[in-house]
Amino acid sequence: ARPPAASSCCGLLFPANGSCGKWHREEKPSSFLGTKWKDTAETVIIGGGCIGVSLAYHLAKAGMKDVILLEKSELTAGSTWHAAGLTTYFHPGINLKKIHYYSIKLYEKLEEETGQAVGFHQPGSIRIASTPTRVDEFKYQMTRARWHPTEQYLIGPERIQELFPILNMEKVLAGLYNPGDGHIDPYSLTMALAAGARKYGALLNYPVQVTNLSPRSDGTWEVETPHGIIRTNRIVNTAGFWAREIGTMIGLHHPLIPVHHQYVVTSTIPEVKALKMELPVLRDLEGSYYLRQERDGLLFGPYESQEKMKLQESWVTNGAAMAMVPVLKQADIINTVGVRNYWVAIGFGYGIIHAGGVGKYLSDWILDGEPPFDLIELDPNPTKARESYGFNNIVGYPKEERFAARPTERISGLYEVLKSKCSMGFHAGWEQPHWFYKPGDEIGYKPSFRRTNWFEPVGREYKQVMEKVGVIDLTPFGKFIVKGNDSVKLLDHLFANVIPKVGATNISHMLTPRGQVYAELTVSHLSPGEFLLVTGSGSELHDLRWIEEEALKGGYNVEIKNITDEMGVLGIAGPFARKVLQKLTIEDLSDSAFKFLQSRHIKLSDIAATAIRISYSGELGWELYHRKEDSATLYNVIMEAGQEEGIDDFGTYALNALRLEKAFRAWGAEMNCDTNPLEAGLDYFIKLNKPADFIGKQALKQIKEKGLKRRLVYLTFETANVDPEGNESVWHNGRVVGNTTSGNYSYSTQQSLAFAYVPTELSKVGQKLEVELLGKNYSATIVEEPLVLTEQTRTRLQKKGGSAKV
């Protein structure tokens, strides 16, 4: 029942002739403790907000028996109840667009499926650009959206005025328009999902408070409640505000913090009441607020700046007009290594639009043993709630950096030496040099959609490595030691490549059961049965979890140790790399004595290091693994030894330019859980004929037999002061046919260069295509890879009397 007249409701202003449109606590149906109480379950979900209920719905619908959801109060009693309910197809990321897309498509049909009204409005939404930079951002986002199924358009002021006639058009330059966007009633949505979950056999029990969680030796759990103990195969923590308390029960700290968010609902506005159609949701990005129609009035919600926003350790308020939103650097899903069968879906800044898609995503992952697509963009970087929330509507530049709470504890032994000499980037919590300063450079972080202050310095560092010798800090690499009686057997099961012999190194890939590329690692066989595994900084926990799970599942007798924080890594690369290092060691570093892809323990000026002859630059080089406390000393002796050769620093931007010219793939770009190694051109590393039945082998044989639908190609094109970075749309004959995966400027050939996925029939060398950058299509040509031969290939050709290709 709605009050006939009042001044506020749920802490929100609302019209005198009605309420805010949300259920009040006293209006809700009485709490329901299921008539059935089970003491065993396949899955126990803790938390009855829209995320938890969505997961229960999806698991039950997919056929899982014995799904139990426990809620300590009532469904939606946490942040779900107070959400504004905005739904949007838009997301600046890559695969999170898929989460949004699925959610909206689910919500469109949920009422028909469950018989429960959801209050879903789809008037569309418009993001407003009122500066030229914001227009550039919209163009940038358009090329990243066209290769997805989402409808999205860049529209001008006239069309904006048609759609939103009461808008002051004085400063409006353009709009980003998504026709299917809108808003949904969070309570009704959750109740519809709950109805569906029950329909398919899930039990939703409340009020039932979880009082303790006890892991058992076989990987199952005991969930203790006042009503009894439930034994379950897995737990999913979807407890929102209270997720930290659930984690604490098993000794885990989930770095969540609630953030106050306020929104206001106005009384009737005559101009709104007179409209014949519902207004689209409006997002004024410079003003940092959203606005939507609420009956005959408007609902208005600002995103406060970092300085004005309020964080709160406790979710309990004093009745202010606030709905609190927990934020975890927009990272929805955390995978905690070391705890078996414990899942979390917490830290949502936008839980309503993510609920449907995340429920399906987690359900598929739990049931199939692998995620349906890659979501590494949600890796759990350190929590920076104030910055993440305060930056909600900032311009999203390429190569974006955020500086709050930096540096973290994860700094290399070189940080103090290098921090004033370079522009640092943030890689999985680590500080790592992007590029280095010289006198006359415009220093600092200067983001742009076009070439900016780092463009020329990166070219200088590129030349340094190609012509002399450079040193790079690679300490953020993820580094694991695997050893034991079954180490060879485990790695043969995990990797599609053969296991390297003692003293050798190779590039190996872990595949998913579906034959997708889960990870790429460098594998070095240090001593019989002992291996050093190295992965990219952003993949550390992602890869470690997979290795540990497989070792446990298969009962392998191995010891797995994460040494990422203990070991420093220096890379040295360039034609004079051998000459410089040879001054520091009695070890013979000649080509015949220390071959490419060999590894050994050496001493450099009395500093112990594991040296691997490999470099992602494709030039002559070594990676030097050593105790982190020795990093500064090792760096100094190398720099001193290389004075005569003109040694200097280089950063990750130059390394990326170098690797792209050599046509080296990167995990997370050219390959990930969305791609198979054959379409990615990784055939050389995949040994389908090796005896071991490695994960994904059978699926990959089927993929090969059926034939590929798309291939990774290598594109060059001329541009105007803008370069590709990946995820841009690729066109052919007026339609989008694919997407770039990564790109850069080729400093050797002075043109833009990119990898892209296109249909097989358009993948031949010489094929003409177009790449869209900032609203313009540039003519591109598929060329033979690589643009620049690796040092090893050039050396081999020269020995045979051939010529090096540049």
C-alpha positions in Angstrom: 0.0 0.0 0.0 1.3 3.4 -0.9 0.9 6.4 1.4 -1.5 9.1 0.1 0.9 11.9 0.9 4.3 12.3 2.4 7.6 14.1 2.0 10.0 11.2 1.7 10.2 7.5 1.2 13.1 5.1 1.7 15.2 8.3 2.4 14.3 9.6 -1.1 12.2 12.6 -2.2 9.1 11.6 -4.1 5.9 13.0 -5.4 3.2 13.9 -2.9 0.7 11.7 -4.6 2.8 8.5 -4.5 5.9 6.8 -3.3 9.3 6.2 -4.8 7.9 3.1 -6.5 9.9 0.7 -4.4 8.6 -1.8 -1.8 9.0 -0.7 1.8 10.4 -3.1 4.4 6.9 -3.4 5.9 5.3 -3.8 2.5 7.4 -6.9 1.6 5.9 -10.3 1.8 6.6 -12.0 5.1 10.0 -13.8 5.2 10.0 -17.3 3.9 11.9 -20.3 5.3 11.4 -23.1 2.8 9.2 -25.9 4.0 12.0 -28.2 2.9 15.2 -28.1 4.8 18.0 -30.1 3.3 21.3 -30.9 5.1 23.1 -31.6 1.8 23.6 -29.5 -1.3 25.5 -29.4 -4.5 25.9 -25.6 -4.2 25.1 -23.2 -1.3 24.8 -19.6 -2.3 25.2 -17.1 0.6 23.3 -13.8 0.0 19.9 -13.1 -1.5 20.4 -10.0 -3.6 20.0 -9.9 -7.3 23.4 -11.5 -7.9 22.9 -14.5 -5.7 19.3 -15.1 -6.8 20.4 -14.9 -10.5 23.1 -17.6 -9.9 20.5 -19.8 -8.1 18.2 -19.3 -11.1 20.8 -20.2 -13.7 22.3 -23.2 -11.9 18.8 -24.7 -11.3 17.7 -23.9 -14.9 20.8 -25.6 -16.2 19.9 -28.8 -14.4 21.9 -28.7 -11.2 20.1 -30.4 -8.4 20.2 -29.3 -4.8 20.9 -25.6 -5.2 20.3 -23.8 -1.9 20.4 -20.1 -1.3 20.7 -18.7 2.2 19.7 -15.1 3.0 20.0 -13.8 6.6 17.2 -11.3 6.3 15.0 -11.0 3.2 15.6 -11.1 -0.5 16.9 -7.7 -1.8 17.4 -6.4 1.8 20.9 -5.1 0.9 22.1 -2.8 -1.8 19.7 -4.4 -4.4 16.7 -2.9 -2.7 18.1 0.7 -3.0 19.6 0.4 -6.5 18.4 2.9 -9.2 18.0 -0.1 -11.6 19.8 1.3 -14.6 20.4 -1.1 -17.5 22.8 -0.4 -20.4 24.4 -2.3 -23.2 27.3 0.1 -23.1 30.6 -0.9 -21.4 34.1 0.5 -22.3 35.6 -3.0 -21.8 35.7 -5.9 -24.1 33.8 -8.9 -22.8 31.8 -7.1 -20.1 29.7 -6.0 -23.1 28.6 -9.6 -23.3 27.6 -9.6 -19.7 25.4 -6.5 -20.2 24.0 -7.9 -23.5 22.9 -11.2 -21.9 21.4 -9.4 -18.9 19.2 -7.2 -21.0 18.1 -10.0 -23.3 17.2 -12.1 -20.2 15.3 -9.3 -18.5 13.2 -8.8 -21.7 11.8 -12.3 -21.5 11.9 -13.0 -17.8 8.3 -11.9 -17.1 7.0 -14.2 -19.8 9.0 -17.1 -18.4 8.2 -16.7 -14.7 4.8 -14.9 -14.7 6.4 -12.3 -12.4 6.3 -8.6 -13.6 9.8 -7.0 -13.7 9.0 -3.4 -14.3 11.4 -3.2 -17.3 11.5 0.1 -19.3 13.6 0.4 -22.4 13.5 4.0 -23.6 17.2 4.0 -24.6 20.0 6.0 -23.2 22.2 8.9 -24.4 25.6 9.8 -23.2 26.3 13.5 -23.7 29.5 14.9 -25.1 30.0 18.6 -24.4 33.8 18.8 -25.2 35.8 17.8 -28.3 37.8 15.3 -26.2 34.6 13.6 -25.2 33.6 13.4 -28.9 36.9 11.7 -29.6 36.1 9.2 -26.7 32.8 8.4 -28.3 34.4 7.8 -31.7 37.0 5.6 -29.9 34.2 3.6 -28.2 32.2 3.3 -31.4 35.0 1.3 -33.2 35.3 -0.9 -30.0 31.5 -1.6 -30.1 30.8 -2.2 -33.8 32.1 -5.8 -33.8 29.7 -6.7 -31.0 26.0 -7.3 -31.5 25.0 -4.3 -29.4 23.2 -1.5 -31.1 25.1 1.8 -30.5 25.2 5.0 -32.5 27.0 8.3 -32.5 24.3 10.9 -33.0 24.3 14.7 -33.5 22.5 17.5 -31.6 19.4 17.4 -33.7 18.7 13.8 -33.0 19.5 14.3 -29.3 16.9 17.1 -29.2 14.3 14.9 -30.8 14.9 12.1 -28.3 15.2 14.4 -25.3 13.2 17.6 -26.1 13.6 19.2 -22.6 17.4 19.2 -22.8 19.4 22.5 -22.9 21.3 22.0 -26.1 23.7 24.9 -25.6 26.9 22.8 -24.9 25.9 19.6 -26.6 28.2 18.4 -29.3 27.3 14.8 -29.8 25.7 11.8 -28.1 26.4 8.1 -27.7 23.0 6.4 -28.1 22.0 2.9 -27.1 18.3 2.2 -28.1 17.8 -0.8 -25.9 19.0 0.8 -22.6 16.7 1.7 -19.8 15.9 0.8 -16.2 14.3 -2.0 -14.3 12.8 -2.3 -10.8 15.4 -4.2 -8.8 13.0 -5.7 -6.3 10.7 -7.1 -9.1 13.6 -8.4 -11.1 15.0 -10.3 -8.1 11.5 -11.7 -7.3 11.2 -12.9 -10.9 14.6 -14.6 -10.7 13.5 -16.1 -7.4 10.3 -17.4 -9.0 12.3 -18.9 -11.8 14.9 -20.5 -9.4 12.1 -22.1 -7.4 10.4 -23.3 -10.6 13.5 -25.1 -11.6 14.0 -26.7 -8.2 16.3 -24.4 -6.2 15.6 -23.8 -2.5 15.6 -20.1 -1.3 15.7 -20.2 2.5 15.4 -17.0 4.6 15.9 -15.7 7.2 18.8 -18.1 7.7 22.1 -16.6 9.0 25.3 -18.4 8.2 27.3 -18.6 11.5 30.4 -20.6 10.4 32.0 -22.2 7.4 34.2 -25.3 7.8 36.3 -26.8 4.9 36.6 -30.5 4.8 39.7 -32.5 3.7 37.8 -33.8 0.6 37.1 -30.2 -0.7 33.5 -30.1 0.5 32.2 -27.6 3.1 30.0 -27.6 6.2 27.8 -24.5 6.4 26.6 -23.9 9.9 23.3 -22.1 10.6 20.9 -21.9 13.6 18.7 -24.4 11.7 21.5 -27.0 11.3 24.5 -27.8 9.2 24.5 -28.2 5.5 27.2 -30.2 3.8 27.9 -28.9 0.3 30.3 -29.4 -2.6 30.9 -25.7 -3.1 30.1 -22.3 -1.6 29.4 -19.1 -3.5 29.7 -15.8 -1.6 27.3 -13.3 -3.0 26.7 -11.5 0.3 27.3 -8.0 -0.9 27.8 -5.7 2.1 28.5 -8.7 4.3 30.8 -10.5 1.9 33.8 -9.5 4.1 32.2 -11.2 7.1 31.7 -14.4 5.2 35.3 -14.3 4.0 36.6 -13.7 7.5 35.0 -17.0 8.6 37.6 -18.9 6.5 40.5 -16.5 7.0 40.1 -14.5 3.8 40.0 -10.8 3.5 37.8 -9.4 0.7 38.9 -5.8 0.3 35.4 -4.3 0.0 34.2 -1.0 1.2 30.7 0.6 0.8 30.4 3.9 -0.8 27.5 6.4 -0.3 25.5 7.1 -3.4 22.5 9.4 -3.3 19.8 10.0 -5.8 16.7 12.1 -5.7 13.2 11.7 -7.2 11.3 14.9 -8.0 7.7 15.7 -7.9 5.6 15.9 -11.0 7.2 18.2 -13.7 4.5 19.5 -16.2 7.0 19.4 -19.2 7.7 15.7 -18.4 4.0 14.9 -17.9 3.2 16.4 -21.3 5.6 14.1 -23.1 4.1 11.4 -25.4 7.0 9.0 -25.0 9.3 8.1 -22.1 12.6 10.0 -22.1 15.8 8.1 -22.6 18.1 7.8 -19.7 20.5 10.7 -19.9 24.2 10.5 -18.7 25.9 13.9 -18.6 29.5 12.8 -18.4 31.0 16.2 -17.7 28.4 16.9 -15.0 28.9 13.3 -13.7 25.3 12.4 -13.2 22.6 10.3 -14.6 18.9 11.3 -15.1 15.9 9.2 -16.0 12.2 9.7 -16.0 10.3 8.4 -12.9 6.6 8.5 -13.7 5.8 12.2 -14.3 9.0 13.4 -12.7 12.7 12.8 -12.9 15.2 10.7 -10.9 18.6 12.3 -10.6 21.8 10.7 -9.3 25.2 12.3 -9.2 28.5 10.5 -9.1 30.5 12.4 -6.5 34.1 13.4 -7.0 36.8 11.7 -5.0 37.0 14.7 -2.7 33.3 14.9 -2.0 32.3 11.2 -1.8 32.0 9.4 1.5 33.3 5.9 2.2 32.0 4.0 5.2 33.3 0.9 6.8 29.9 0.0 8.2 26.8 -0.1 6.0 24.6 1.2 8.7 23.5 4.9 8.1 21.7 7.4 10.1 18.8 7.6 7.8 20.3 10.0 5.2 19.2 9.8 1.6 21.8 7.3 0.6 21.9 4.0 -1.2 25.3 2.5 -0.7 27.2 0.7 -3.4 30.2 -1.5 -2.7 33.0 -0.9 -5.2 36.0 -3.1 -6.0 37.7 -1.3 -8.9 34.9 -2.4 -11.1 36.1 -6.0 -10.5 33.1 -8.2 -10.1 34.6 -11.7 -9.7 37.5 -12.6 -7.5 39.1 -16.0 -7.6 41.0 -16.8 -4.4 43.9 -19.2 -4.9 44.3 -21.7 -2.1 40.7 -22.3 -1.0 39.0 -25.1 -2.7 35.4 -24.8 -4.0 34.9 -21.3 -2.7 33.6 -18.9 -5.2 32.7 -15.2 -4.9 30.6 -12.7 -6.9 31.0 -9.5 -4.9 32.1 -5.9 -5.2 29.5 -4.8 -7.8 29.3 -1.1 -8.6 26.5 -1.9 -11.1 24.9 -5.1 -9.8 21.6 -4.8 -11.6 23.0 -4.8 -15.1 25.6 -7.4 -14.2 23.2 -9.7 -12.3 21.8 -11.7 -15.3 25.1 -12.1 -17.2 27.2 -12.9 -14.1 24.7 -15.4 -12.9 24.9 -17.2 -16.3 28.7 -16.8 -16.5 29.4 -18.3 -13.1 26.8 -21.0 -13.6 28.5 -22.1 -16.9 31.9 -22.0 -15.2 30.8 -24.1 -12.3 29.0 -26.7 -14.5 31.4 -26.9 -17.4 34.7 -26.4 -15.5 35.8 -23.4 -17.6 34.3 -20.0 -18.1 32.2 -19.5 -21.3 34.4 -16.6 -22.4 37.3 -14.6 -21.1 36.8 -12.1 -18.3 40.4 -11.3 -17.3 39.4 -7.6 -17.4 37.8 -8.3 -14.0 41.0 -9.4 -12.4 41.1 -8.4 -8.7 43.6 -5.5 -8.7 44.1 -3.7 -5.4 41.0 -2.0 -4.2 40.8 1.7 -4.8 37.1 2.4 -4.0 37.4 6.2 -3.8 39.2 6.6 -7.1 37.1 4.0 -9.0 33.8 5.4 -7.9 35.0 9.0 -8.3 36.2 8.3 -11.8 32.9 6.9 -12.9 32.4 9.4 -15.7 36.0 10.5 -16.5 37.2 10.3 -20.1 38.4 6.8 -20.8 41.7 7.2 -22.7 43.8 4.5 -24.3 46.6 3.4 -21.9 44.7 4.8 -19.0 46.6 5.1 -15.7 45.1 5.7 -12.2 47.3 6.9 -9.5 45.5 6.6 -6.1 47.1 4.4 -3.5 50.3 4.0 -5.5 52.8 2.5 -5.1 51.5 -0.6 -3.4 53.7 -3.0 -1.5 54.5 -4.6 -4.9 57.5 -2.7 -6.0 60.6 -4.1 -7.6 64.1 -3.7 -6.2 64.6 -1.0 -8.9 61.7 1.2 -8.0 63.6 3.8 -6.1 66.4 3.8 -8.7 64.0 4.3 -11.7 60.9 6.2 -10.4 62.2 9.7 -11.2 63.6 8.7 -14.6 60.4 7.3 -16.2 56.7 7.2 -16.5 55.5 4.3 -14.4 52.6 2.0 -15.3 50.5 -0.1 -12.9 50.6 -3.8 -13.7 48.7 -6.2 -11.4 49.7 -4.0 -8.4 53.3 -3.6 -9.6 55.0 -0.4 -10.7 56.8 -0.9 -14.0 58.4 1.7 -16.4 56.4 2.5 -19.5 59.0 4.8 -21.0 62.0 6.9 -19.9 62.7 10.6 -19.8 65.5 12.5 -21.5 66.3 16.2 -21.4 63.8 18.1 -23.6 61.0 15.5 -23.3 57.6 16.5 -22.1 57.5 14.3 -19.0 54.6 12.9 -17.0 51.3 11.2 -17.9 49.6 13.0 -20.8 46.7 10.8 -22.0 45.4 11.3 -25.5 43.4 9.5 -28.3 46.2 10.5 -30.6 50.0 10.2 -30.5 51.2 12.0 -27.4 54.3 12.8 -25.4 55.6 9.2 -25.2 55.6 8.6 -29.0 59.0 10.0 -29.8 60.8 8.7 -26.7 59.4 5.2 -27.3 60.9 5.4 -30.8 64.2 6.3 -29.3 64.1 3.3 -26.9 63.1 1.1 -29.9 66.2 2.3 -31.7 68.3 1.7 -28.6 67.4 -2.0 -28.5 67.7 -2.5 -32.2 71.1 -0.8 -32.6 72.8 -1.0 -29.2 71.6 -2.6 -25.9 68.8 -1.9 -23.5 67.8 -3.0 -20.0 64.2 -3.4 -18.8 62.7 -4.2 -15.4 60.5 -7.4 -15.9 60.0 -8.1 -12.2 56.2 -8.1 -12.4 56.2 -11.4 -14.3 54.3 -14.2 -12.5 56.9 -16.8 -11.4 56.3 -20.3 -10.1 58.5 -23.2 -9.1 57.0 -26.7 -9.8 59.0 -29.7 -8.6 58.5 -33.2 -7.3 58.2 -36.8 -8.5 55.2 -36.0 -10.7 56.2 -32.6 -12.0 57.0 -33.8 -15.6 53.7 -35.8 -15.7 51.7 -32.8 -14.4 53.2 -30.3 -16.9 52.8 -32.8 -19.8 49.1 -33.0 -18.8 48.8 -29.2 -18.6 50.8 -28.0 -21.6 50.2 -28.6 -25.3 53.9 -28.3 -26.1 56.5 -31.0 -25.2 58.3 -30.7 -21.9 61.8 -29.1 -22.4 64.9 -31.1 -21.4 67.0 -30.1 -18.5 68.7 -26.8 -19.2 66.2 -25.9 -21.9 63.3 -23.5 -22.2 60.2 -23.3 -24.4 57.0 -21.4 -24.8 54.0 -23.5 -23.8 50.3 -23.1 -23.7 47.6 -24.4 -21.3 44.4 -25.0 -23.0 40.8 -25.3 -21.7 38.8 -28.5 -22.2 37.1 -26.7 -25.1 40.5 -26.2 -26.7 40.8 -22.5 -26.0 44.0 -20.8 -24.9 43.9 -20.5 -21.1 47.5 -19.3 -20.7 50.9 -18.9 -22.3 53.9 -19.5 -20.1 57.7 -19.8 -20.5 58.8 -23.2 -19.1 62.4 -23.8 -18.1 63.6 -27.1 -16.9 66.2 -26.0 -14.3 67.2 -29.4 -12.9 65.7 -32.9 -13.1 62.1 -32.5 -12.1 62.3 -28.8 -11.2 60.8 -26.2 -13.4 60.5 -22.4 -13.5 57.2 -21.3 -15.0 56.9 -17.6 -16.0 53.7 -15.8 -17.1 52.6 -12.2 -17.6 52.0 -9.9 -14.6 48.2 -9.8 -15.1 48.0 -13.6 -15.3 49.8 -14.6 -12.1 46.8 -15.8 -10.0 44.8 -16.7 -13.0 47.4 -19.2 -14.1 48.4 -20.4 -10.6 44.8 -21.3 -9.7 44.5 -23.5 -12.8 47.8 -25.3 -12.1 47.0 -25.9 -8.5 43.5 -27.2 -9.2 44.8 -29.6 -11.8 47.5 -30.8 -9.5 45.0 -31.4 -6.7 42.4 -33.0 -9.0 44.9 -35.4 -10.5 46.6 -36.3 -7.2 50.0 -35.3 -8.6 52.9 -35.5 -6.1 54.3 -32.0 -6.7 55.2 -28.9 -4.8 54.0 -25.6 -6.4 55.5 -22.4 -5.0 54.6 -18.9 -6.1 58.0 -16.9 -6.0 56.7 -13.8 -7.8 57.3 -11.5 -4.9 60.7 -13.0 -4.1 62.4 -12.9 -7.5 63.5 -9.8 -9.5 63.9 -10.0 -13.2 66.0 -7.9 -15.5 65.8 -8.2 -19.3 68.8 -7.2 -21.4 68.4 -7.0 -25.2 70.2 -5.7 -28.3 73.2 -6.6 -30.5 75.6 -5.7 -27.7 73.8 -7.7 -24.9 76.3 -10.6 -25.0 79.3 -8.3 -25.0 78.0 -6.4 -21.9 77.1 -9.5 -19.9 80.3 -11.3 -20.8 82.3 -8.7 -18.9 80.5 -9.8 -15.7 80.8 -13.6 -15.8 83.2 -16.4 -16.5 80.4 -18.3 -18.1 80.8 -18.7 -21.9 77.9 -16.7 -23.4 78.9 -17.3 -27.0 76.2 -18.5 -29.4 77.5 -22.0 -29.5 78.0 -22.3 -25.8 74.7 -20.6 -24.6 72.2 -21.2 -27.3 68.8 -19.6 -27.8 66.1 -21.0 -25.4 68.7 -22.4 -23.0 68.7 -21.7 -19.3 71.4 -22.0 -16.6 72.5 -20.7 -13.2 75.3 -18.2 -13.6 77.0 -15.5 -11.5 77.2 -11.9 -12.7 79.8 -10.0 -10.7 79.2 -12.4 -7.8 75.4 -12.0 -8.0 73.6 -15.4 -8.5 71.1 -15.4 -11.3 69.1 -17.9 -13.5 69.8 -16.7 -17.0 67.4 -17.6 -19.8 68.4 -16.7 -23.4 65.1 -15.3 -24.5 63.7 -11.8 -25.1 60.2 -10.7 -26.0 61.9 -8.0 -28.1 63.0 -10.7 -30.6 66.5 -9.4 -30.3 69.6 -11.0 -28.8 68.9 -11.1 -25.1 68.6 -12.7 -21.7 66.2 -12.7 -18.9 68.0 -12.6 -15.5 66.1 -14.1 -12.6 67.6 -13.2 -9.2 66.8 -12.4 -5.6 64.7 -9.2 -5.5 67.1 -7.6 -2.9 69.9 -7.9 -5.5 68.0 -6.1 -8.3 69.6 -2.6 -7.7 73.1 -4.0 -7.4 72.7 -6.1 -10.5 71.2 -3.3 -12.5 74.1 -0.9 -11.5 76.8 -3.4 -12.5 75.2 -4.1 -15.8 74.7 -0.4 -16.6 78.4 0.3 -15.6 79.6 -2.6 -17.7 77.7 -1.3 -20.7 78.9 2.3 -20.8 81.2 1.7 -23.7 78.4 0.1 -25.7 76.0 3.0 -25.0 73.7 1.0 -22.8 70.4 2.6 -21.7 66.9 1.8 -20.3 63.8 0.9 -22.2 60.2 0.4 -21.0 57.2 -1.8 -21.8 55.9 0.5 -24.5 59.0 0.0 -26.6 58.9 -3.8 -25.8 55.4 -3.9 -27.2 56.5 -2.1 -30.4 59.4 -4.6 -30.8 57.3 -7.7 -30.2 54.6 -6.6 -32.7 57.1 -6.1 -35.4 58.3 -9.6 -34.8 54.7 -10.8 -34.9 54.9 -12.2 -31.4 51.4 -12.9 -30.0 50.4 -11.7 -26.6 48.1 -13.5 -24.2 45.0 -11.5 -23.4 45.1 -10.0 -26.9 45.8 -12.4 -29.8 45.0 -15.4 -27.6 42.8 -16.0 -24.6 39.9 -18.1 -23.5 37.9 -16.9 -26.5 40.4 -18.1 -29.1 41.9 -21.5 -30.0 45.6 -21.8 -30.8 45.1 -22.8 -34.4 43.2 -19.6 -35.4 45.8 -17.7 -33.4 48.6 -19.1 -35.5 50.2 -21.0 -32.6 50.5 -24.3 -34.5 54.2 -24.5 -33.9 53.7 -24.7 -30.1 50.9 -27.2 -30.2 52.0 -30.9 -30.3 48.9 -32.9 -31.1 51.0 -35.9 -31.7 52.7 -36.0 -28.3 51.8 -39.1 -26.3 50.3 -37.2 -23.3 46.6 -36.5 -23.5 46.9 -32.9 -22.5 43.9 -30.8 -21.5 42.0 -29.7 -24.7 43.8 -32.1 -27.0 40.6 -33.9 -28.1 38.7 -30.7 -28.6 41.5 -29.2 -30.6 41.6 -32.3 -32.9 37.9 -31.8 -33.6 38.4 -28.0 -34.2 41.2 -28.9 -36.7 39.0 -31.5 -38.4 36.0 -29.1 -38.8 38.2 -26.3 -40.1 38.7 -22.7 -39.0 36.1 -20.0 -39.4 38.5 -17.1 -38.8 42.2 -16.5 -38.6 44.6 -14.0 -37.1 46.1 -11.8 -39.7 48.8 -9.1 -39.8 47.8 -5.7 -41.1 49.8 -2.6 -42.1 48.2 0.8 -42.9 48.9 4.5 -43.0 47.2 6.8 -40.5 47.1 10.4 -39.4 48.6 10.8 -35.9 46.6 7.9 -34.4 47.5 4.3 -34.0 45.6 1.1 -33.3 45.8 -0.5 -29.9 43.4 -3.4 -30.2 39.6 -4.0 -30.2 39.0 -1.7 -33.2 36.5 -2.7 -35.9 37.8 -4.2 -39.1 35.7 -3.4 -42.3 35.3 -5.0 -45.7 32.9 -3.8 -48.4 30.9 -1.6 -46.0 30.4 -4.1 -43.2 32.3 -5.0 -40.0 34.0 -8.4 -40.5 36.3 -8.6 -37.5 38.4 -6.8 -34.9 42.0 -5.9 -34.2 43.6 -7.5 -31.1 46.6 -5.3 -30.6 48.4 -2.6 -32.6 51.1 0.0 -32.5 53.3 2.2 -34.7 56.0 0.3 -36.6 59.1 2.4 -36.0 61.1 0.5 -38.6 58.6 0.8 -41.5 57.0 4.0 -40.2 53.3 2.9 -40.5 50.7 1.5 -38.3 50.7 -2.2 -37.6 48.0 -4.5 -36.0 46.9 -8.1 -35.5 43.2 -8.8 -36.3 40.8 -11.6 -36.5 38.9 -11.9 -39.8 36.9 -14.6 -41.6 39.1 -17.3 -43.2 38.0 -16.3 -46.7 39.4 -12.8 -46.1 42.7 -13.9 -44.4 45.1 -14.2 -47.4 48.2 -12.1 -47.7 47.4 -9.1 -50.0 43.7 -8.8 -48.9 42.5 -5.2 -48.6 40.6 -4.3 -45.5 39.8 -1.2 -43.5 40.5 -0.4 -39.8 38.3 2.2 -38.0 40.1 4.7 -35.8 38.4 7.7 -34.2 35.5 7.6 -36.7 37.6 7.2 -39.8 38.3 4.0 -41.8 41.9 3.6 -42.9 42.8 1.3 -45.8 44.8 -1.7 -44.6 46.6 -4.6 -46.2 47.2 -8.1 -44.9 51.0 -8.7 -45.1 53.3 -11.6 -44.5 54.5 -11.8 -40.9 56.8 -10.7 -39.4 57.7 -7.2 -40.5 61.1 -7.6 -38.8 62.9 -11.0 -38.5 64.1 -12.1 -35.1 67.8 -11.9 -34.3 68.0 -15.7 -34.4 66.5 -15.9 -37.9 68.6 -13.0 -39.2 71.8 -14.7 -37.8 70.8 -18.0 -39.4 70.2 -16.4 -42.7 73.4 -14.4 -42.7 75.3 -17.7 -42.0 73.7 -19.1 -45.1 74.4 -16.0 -47.1 70.9 -14.7 -47.1 69.7 -11.2 -46.1 67.9 -10.0 -43.0 64.4 -8.6 -43.5 63.5 -5.3 -42.1 
